[in-house]
Amino acid sequence: MNDNKLKVGIAGYGIVGKLRHKHIDNRTDMLVVSVCDRNLRGISSINRGTIRCYDNYKSMLDDSSLDVLFVCMTNDIVSEVTIAGLQAGFHVFCEKPPGRYVSDIENVIKIEKEHPDLKLMYGFNHRYHDSVQEVIRILESNELGGLINLRGVYGKSKLVTLL
């Protein structure tokens, strides 16, 4: 029965939003009920009969049936959408980063403190990747001595060949 499931809205239905949807569908305690994306053609693969589709997050946030908002939008707007979700009374899971500027993050923290009954979480999932875990292990073991400086390259960097 769907009544016991948390009703989820996904703001931003690109690659990450669709991936989050797939993982939510594998859970027994959550159900995606709405998605939004400025390009509705990108969400043609979902069942529009059971999932409401919006072309902007503000319209989706007017949907009072939501319990949780997943923010999978671009970095320039994540803090704004996170704040709007909290102010609408929803628990929020936001992809990293929390904002582009310290002021963005300070604004999110301010609003979060005004809603202590709501949960706010961020998707800093790379901390669990093997390479990051190995760096942490080496640092904590002190096998190379104390940390003086650290520089690393990690992520979706592409090898560039210069001609």
C-alpha angles and dihedrals in degrees: 000000000000095000092084095049125094108247111230132201119195116210107202117027103200125114095309095042091052091047091051089049090054091052094045089053088059091058125087096208101055137056128189107229101165142018134185134199132157087234105057091181086072091064099052091111095071128081103262089190092070101023122060114225126208133182094216136033096234092064090048092051089058085068100101093191092077122105099177135031121204110201111206099158135123120292093252093064107027096097092048092050092044090053092047091051093051092046089051089056101254131133107243134215111186131188115235138302105054089211143330096250135035088245089059091055093044089054091051091049091050093053093042090056089053089058106046092161092064128080122228120189136171130214101238089152096150090080086077096053115114095243093052091046090051092052090051091049092051093047094048093046091055087214090142094041129251121337114261101160136351130198126170142168117218138150136040097343115151125216109246118206114208117211 
